[in-house]
Amino acid sequence: MLNKATFVVLRKYPFGDNGLVVHVFSDTFGRVPLLLKNARSRKAPLPYGTIRPLYMFEGVLTRSGDFCHVREARPLKLLDNIMSDPRKTAIAFFIADVWSGCLREQDEQKGVFAFIKSTVETLEEMAHGWSFFHHWVMLQTAQHLGFSPGVGSFKTEFYLDLLHGEYTLSPPAHPYTAGPEDAQCISWLSQFSSLPPTAPPNWSIGRKREVLRLLIDFFRLHVDGFKTPGSLEVLNQL
């Protein structure tokens, strides 16, 4: 059975001597593994050099055993800026790692895919927001997947209970807590459905890294098997 769909690349793995398994997320099938047996061949449905995190394409999907196959593939949008700007490239790899760790369902998820597509397009075109874009994307991802902490009261004295995903006036009796200044940044970022126009209050390099660490902990607490993205170290160097 042939099924046309739109895809975004999350991750790739070598398969045998010449093949690749490419994990993609689609508008029609959710997350699926594509098997490319001769990935470097000129006849391969996807040019080898384009198979990078967040690459988007349209194609016809066929299912066979544990893997899917794609044919008649064509680029949906060229991501020239993402691939030529080191800051955007590092952010793209990180976001792809986050999505790869939490997008797992193999069924239609058009709402989630629309958010992903919009996020990739925003990253390609944006001219500001490097220091907080990936934080905002993680919070929007959590909201689409149903475990977002939402927006707090914006009072400087509240805490964020990462374990239960709620804001509190006193610190919870466990270590999974964001202090008032970090909680305020998370709450501030959570209020925007599109890229915020400015950085959160009291934003700094130290705050940026601490809030990102807290968000990774938040995902680890709420997504089974979620691991710290391997691209985090490179991202933190920018």
Sequence and secondary structure as in RCSB ss.txt:
>XXXX:A:sequence
MLNKATFVVLRKYPFGDNGLVVHVFSDTFGRVPLLLKNARSRKAPLPYGTIRPLYMFEGVLTRSGDFCHVREARP
LKLLDNIMSDPRKTAIAFFIADVWSGCLREQDEQKGVFAFIKSTVETLEEMAHGWSFFHHWVMLQTAQHLGFSPG
VGSFKTEFYLDLLHGEYTLSPPAHPYTAGPEDAQCISWLSQFSSLPPTAPPNWSIGRKREVLRLLIDFFRLHVDG
FKTPGSLEVLNQL
>XXXX:A:secstr
  EEEEEEEEEEEEETTTEEEEEEEETTTEEEEEEETTTTSTTSSS GGG  TT EEEEEEEEETTEEEEEEEEE
EE  HHHHH HHHHHHHHHHHHHHHHH    S  HHHHHHHHHHHHHHHH SS TTTHHHHHHHHHHHHHT    
     TT EEETTTTEEESS  SSS EE HHHHHHHHHHHT SS  SS  TT  HHHHHHHHHHHHHHHHHHSTT
    TTHHHHHT 
